[in-house]
């Protein structure tokens, strides 16, 4: 590779009511509002020095505009464009000034149809890490990962590992040995981008890292007291995969966000990925309790980088099913 992708860096969501979204993400979850106008809210975690890691964009329909990666240097963008163009995949340079607080930006579609974005520069701001007077809600620290449903996980895995330089920390196989899900990373944690078999391309969730488990419990109390109890979809609990403590929430438009803490480092180059059997009840929830049906069946739609139209999804090659749960 002639380029270096650093980490997942931001998500751009279309939302139907900016004020309702602000109340959920800022007042409820405790994110920092860096800046806003009548069409956008730019948010970040307490630990983040980048201008934002989440953009809420006013729209008629709730969709996902793009998932964004930071690269090491400006020249990486040109090499990434060459790669995607050589694969016959869509590429688009965003006009100067259209991406607030960001430098030159490239948008593409990966081989599953997911809209991706790459950039090297973003305006920096003061960290709020030690502004404990601003800690509230979940006390969100930083963006951690995204998880997408795709019809062919093996196809996505091969593209990201062989062409983009990702590594695999954990994966799920069927009894026949087919790849059902994979957790891939660039930064030295369990994942930046996970793929699971399902109708897609769709965004299942995006996730933020917290400093500790108590922050998740505090968040549940705050959300319930604000009238958001129905937004708590799954958890708190502990994953078998990743070993992380988790909570899944639905925002006012139905986008799913995971609060996440306690996974492990993947720094060593000789680290071997962990295999999970699809029927292992501990892989998704280490404590064995069952996820609600909507956690498996409901996702957010992506839009095309050129047309802005909702991307038509395809059915999965492998059967989508819930794991067997211990009783």
Secondary structure, DSSP 4 states (H G I P E B T S, - for coil): ----EEEEEEEEEEES-HHHHHIIIIIIT--EEEEE-SSEEEEE-TT--BS-SEEEEE-SS--EEEEEEEESSHHHHHHHHHHHHHTT--EEEPPTTSSTTB-SEEEEE-TT--EEEEES-B-B----TT-GGG--TT---EEEEEEEEES-HHHHHHHHHHHH--EEEEEEE-TT--EEEEEEESSSSS-SEEEEESSBSEEEEEEEE-S-HHHHHHHHHHHHHTT-GGGEEEEEEE-SGGG-EEEEEE-TTS-EEEEEE-------TTPPPEEEETT-TTTT-TT-PPPPHHHHH--EEBB-TTT-PBPPPB--SSPP-PPP---
